[in-house]
């Protein structure tokens, strides 16, 4: 009887939910297209349990585009955002003290491609005038990259309409239906369209070589950013969040593309796991190794933002105020 009671008690304990850490904090995180590989470190932190290990109850809100995530942060409906580094520069210029606390992507990993049936006439960004360009959302990094490519090719940023197509299946459908002529987007969307023969790639910033070809140097992409005021009032929570992302970056660098594909939700594969594995391989070079953007990269993004926004050309922006790196330095050891 005693043995039976012991086993019954042990079974009950095994089935009981793991109690939350006494110091668990709830953090609302905004993201603009969670299935995209641009935001893979967020999904890994969630799926591998790194948030829970650090005592973070993460409430993840997917807004379909980076510009909308930023709006949510400024509006107060999220505490932290995984989004493009350039948003910190724009906010600093507007007097909003928004800072990156961890770099996720050291290269943008954005690909600009033309619909296959237009490849003979649209051969470079110089041919984008009047063409409908699909982006995750106007104002997001995919949109800015397309506009920057046009400016470098001698066009105006307003020479082509930007069409928000979201971060997932909607973007693929828009290209397949002919609703857009050009797409500025990320894997696995790009990998799917390329494998199906729907597009021809013109610009590829998934690699260092491709990033330098467009921007002339490194160009930090996705970061974790938040308001400085939130950092000051929630230093412990900030450290917990950054710790989780640091674990995620380390895990991604050590993992195989197959392990990553097995970890993300099956829906992220768009019905083709092998294709997703290839998409991961295409993007692995882009993830940050240190969690800290380089000075050269930050200056490159500042140049991009100033080129696109005349209001910022004369603005004094201290790049040191766009990054708060003490948390990631502590997390990375």
Buried (B, 14 or more C-beta within 10 A) or exposed (E): EEEEEEEEEEEEEEEEEEEEBEEBBEBBBBBBBBBBBBBBBBBBBBBBEBBBBBBBEBEBBBBBBBBBBBBBBBEEEBBBBBBBBBBBBBBBBEEBBBBBBBBBBBBBBBBBBBBBEBBEEBEEBEBBBEBBBBBBBBBBBBBBBBBBBBBBBEBEBEBBEBBBBBBBBBBBEBBBEEBBBBBBBBBBBBBBBBBBEBBBBBBBBBBBEBBBEBBEBBBBBBBBBBBBEBBEEBEEBBBBBBBBBBBBBBBBEEBEBBEBBEBBEEEBBBEBBEBBBBBBBBBBBBBBEBBBBBEEBBBBBBBBBBBBBEEBEEBEBEBEBBBBBBBBEEBBE
